[in-house]
Amino acid sequence: MPQIPTPLQIAGSLATFHPDLRLIGPDALAGRHPGEHEDNLGAGVVAQPASTAAVMALIDWCRQNGVSIVPQGGLSGLVGGGVSDAGQVILTSIRLNRIIAVHLEEETVEVEAGVTLEALQAALAPHGLTTGIDLGSRGSATIGGMVSTNAGGILAFRNGVMRHQILGLEAVLPSGALFSDMTRVVKVSAGPDLKQLFIGGEGAFGFVTKVVMKVEPLRPHRAVALLGVADAGRALQVAARLRRHGALVLEAAEMMWPRYLRDHAALKGFDLSWLEDDAAVLLVEISAQSADHATTLLEDELAAIWDEADIKGAIFAQSSEQARRFWDLREDSGFYFSAFPQAPSFDVSLPPTLVDGYVVEITSRLRSIGIGYDAYIYGHIADGNLHIALATPGPLPSDTKQLVEDAVYHGITACGGSFSAEHGVGLDKRQAYLAHADPGKQALARQLKSLLDPDGLFNPGKVPF
Ligand SMILES: Cc1cc2nc3c(=O)[nH]c(=O)nc-3n(C[C@H](O)[C@H](O)[C@H](O)COP(=O)(O)OP(=O)(O)OC[C@H]3O[C@@H](n4cnc5c(N)ncnc54)[C@H](O)[C@@H]3O)c2cc1C
């Protein structure tokens, strides 16, 4: 058995390795925040390249020395895809953070992988542009991480997910060779689109270094409201009406089911007295020509559909600060982890019109397991993406865990949905991948993995490719 090198040995070997490579060793890493998973920094050695050449040289060194690599970006991933262990090297994009070019008329941008979503949005804003994708984790999520998880977020119902935003991509393969396809155009009909392998590849097929991305006009004049709705069907009715209106653009349709709403509002001191009964809440945001116009249009449209959609109360944000408070209710979603540490959580998608039936079924299925479980449910309703967290601390005993997963995933793929909508597979959804991903697709992914990474160097132990 070859000896696994210690973090100190790896750090020592790489100390003066390449002028564009900075190394953070175990001592300097102690006490650093590990991001969304406590074991992200377990390797104890972080390589921070500032150029593609340094990435290539490092990967070549790792290959020659049999050291496996864990790619990382902003560490905001929610499925343990960035977890690392002693004997491995963390390869982070943090210093690959240049915005290379903004092509104003083309509405495209070329960026390095470590640029955060928020930094890109800030750089585009003075040009009257923004990204066509947006996430609550915008301050830490990097473009490279978002490519690797095929991130979705708030605008996916209109613009698609990360896959639909990426025109070109550069990555370094496990062999150390460069894959370069920095296409700047939408139309390419020249064989299969091989860069798709890295989009949603979760760091298993190589390290993404640069991309070309679509961007879109910034629409700063907004109106935001919270509406009481009986169910997802009514919420979709409202969203559909707003989407079809010629003078406004629907920017968000986010839903929170009663338990999520009630507990979060109580924690935040958010007044829900305007809300009838035990309704769910739909957050809608629209943009229009001016802020006043946006407010009038939203009020008029909701008044017009009020009875038909059985709206159970509404409040309109009167200032950007109030709009932020509305959004905090939806985006500060990790609140339940303080009451229920490691609460088991899920991220599923299904055709939006099937959401109500699914919510009724899982609620009853979860209640019938053992002591009975209740769930916090919220999500991006217009594209059918639900986040579900049990109101119970985790981890669950393995037999109960299996029953819960069976309850949550039952019928999801059969109805055309997914057991993992936007967070990826990582460590946490491995079993779900094996149980629910199409066996033919799994076999092809494994073949591709063994072709590109025969030594299993890239992000081993995560998605079972
Ligand atoms: C509050 C909050 C809200 C969120 N909201 C959303 C949401 O609305 N929609 C959504 O989709 N996600 C959401 N997420 C999840 C998370 O932000 C995304 O998964 C994001 O895409 C991860 O980006 P990252 O840079 O943090 O990647 P990391 O967490 O560092 O890594 C994620 C995965 O990508 C791989 N990876 C990272 N960089 C590279 C690279 N350069 N090359 C190859 N592989 C790489 C890693 O190995 C890992 O498998 C949210 C997270 C939080 C904490």
The ligand as a Tripos MOL2 file, in Angstrom:
@<TRIPOS>MOLECULE
LIG
   53    58     1     0     0
SMALL
NO_CHARGES

@<TRIPOS>ATOM
      1 C1        -28.1730   30.5920    1.2240 C.3       1 LIG1
      2 C2        -27.9680   29.7210    0.0150 C.ar      1 LIG1
      3 C3        -28.8450   29.8320   -1.0630 C.ar      1 LIG1
      4 C4        -28.6650   29.0390   -2.1930 C.ar      1 LIG1
      5 N1        -29.5410   29.1740   -3.2290 N.ar      1 LIG1
      6 C5        -29.3660   28.4370   -4.3330 C.ar      1 LIG1
      7 C6        -30.2830   28.5600   -5.4360 C.ar      1 LIG1
      8 O1        -31.2390   29.3160   -5.3950 O.2       1 LIG1
      9 N2        -30.0440   27.8130   -6.5270 N.ar      1 LIG1
     10 C7        -28.9750   26.9540   -6.6050 C.ar      1 LIG1
     11 O2        -28.7910   26.3250   -7.6440 O.2       1 LIG1
     12 N3        -28.1130   26.7880   -5.5750 N.ar      1 LIG1
     13 C8        -28.2850   27.5090   -4.4570 C.ar      1 LIG1
     14 N4        -27.4250   27.3480   -3.4010 N.ar      1 LIG1
     15 C9        -26.3370   26.3410   -3.4810 C.3       1 LIG1
     16 C10       -24.9640   26.8740   -3.9510 C.3       1 LIG1
     17 O3        -24.8450   28.2670   -3.8110 O.3       1 LIG1
     18 C11       -24.6980   26.4450   -5.3830 C.3       1 LIG1
     19 O4        -24.5950   25.0370   -5.4050 O.3       1 LIG1
     20 C12       -23.4480   27.0520   -6.0400 C.3       1 LIG1
     21 O5        -23.5300   26.7450   -7.4080 O.3       1 LIG1
     22 C13       -22.1300   26.5510   -5.4910 C.3       1 LIG1
     23 O6        -21.0920   27.4120   -5.9370 O.3       1 LIG1
     24 P1        -19.7150   27.5250   -5.1300 P.3       1 LIG1
     25 O7        -18.7990   28.4220   -5.8780 O.co2     1 LIG1
     26 O8        -19.9720   27.8940   -3.7310 O.co2     1 LIG1
     27 O9        -19.1810   26.0390   -5.2550 O.3       1 LIG1
     28 P2        -18.5830   25.0490   -4.1330 P.3       1 LIG1
     29 O10       -19.5660   24.8890   -3.0360 O.co2     1 LIG1
     30 O11       -17.2270   25.4720   -3.7570 O.co2     1 LIG1
     31 O12       -18.5040   23.7010   -4.9930 O.3       1 LIG1
     32 C14       -19.6580   23.0740   -5.4580 C.3       1 LIG1
     33 C15       -19.2930   21.9030   -6.3770 C.3       1 LIG1
     34 O13       -18.6760   22.3770   -7.5600 O.3       1 LIG1
     35 C16       -17.3470   21.8690   -7.6890 C.3       1 LIG1
     36 N5        -16.5360   22.9840   -8.2000 N.ar      1 LIG1
     37 C17       -16.4320   24.2300   -7.6690 C.ar      1 LIG1
     38 N6        -15.6550   25.0030   -8.4460 N.ar      1 LIG1
     39 C18       -15.2540   24.2400   -9.4850 C.ar      1 LIG1
     40 C19       -14.4360   24.4720  -10.6310 C.ar      1 LIG1
     41 N7        -13.8670   25.6510  -10.8810 N.pl3     1 LIG1
     42 N8        -14.2440   23.4420  -11.4950 N.ar      1 LIG1
     43 C20       -14.7990   22.2300  -11.2730 C.ar      1 LIG1
     44 N9        -15.5870   21.9610  -10.2100 N.ar      1 LIG1
     45 C21       -15.8020   22.9540   -9.3290 C.ar      1 LIG1
     46 C22       -16.9600   21.3620   -6.3090 C.3       1 LIG1
     47 O14       -16.0550   20.2770   -6.3770 O.3       1 LIG1
     48 C23       -18.3050   20.9340   -5.7640 C.3       1 LIG1
     49 O15       -18.6170   19.6340   -6.2160 O.3       1 LIG1
     50 C24       -27.5890   28.1140   -2.2480 C.ar      1 LIG1
     51 C25       -26.7000   28.0140   -1.1670 C.ar      1 LIG1
     52 C26       -26.8840   28.7980   -0.0440 C.ar      1 LIG1
     53 C27       -25.9040   28.6660    1.0890 C.3       1 LIG1
@<TRIPOS>BOND
     1     1     2 1
     2     2     3 ar
     3     2    52 ar
     4     3     4 ar
     5     4     5 ar
     6     4    50 ar
     7     5     6 ar
     8     6     7 ar
     9     6    13 1
    10     7     8 2
    11     7     9 ar
    12     9    10 ar
    13    10    11 2
    14    10    12 ar
    15    12    13 ar
    16    13    14 ar
    17    14    15 1
    18    14    50 ar
    19    15    16 1
    20    16    17 1
    21    16    18 1
    22    18    19 1
    23    18    20 1
    24    20    21 1
    25    20    22 1
    26    22    23 1
    27    23    24 1
    28    24    25 2
    29    24    26 1
    30    24    27 1
    31    27    28 1
    32    28    29 2
    33    28    30 1
    34    28    31 1
    35    31    32 1
    36    32    33 1
    37    33    34 1
    38    33    48 1
    39    34    35 1
    40    35    36 1
    41    35    46 1
    42    36    37 ar
    43    36    45 ar
    44    37    38 ar
    45    38    39 ar
    46    39    40 ar
    47    39    45 ar
    48    40    41 1
    49    40    42 ar
    50    42    43 ar
    51    43    44 ar
    52    44    45 ar
    53    46    47 1
    54    46    48 1
    55    48    49 1
    56    50    51 ar
    57    51    52 ar
    58    52    53 1
@<TRIPOS>SUBSTRUCTURE
     1 LIG1         1 GROUP 0 **** ****
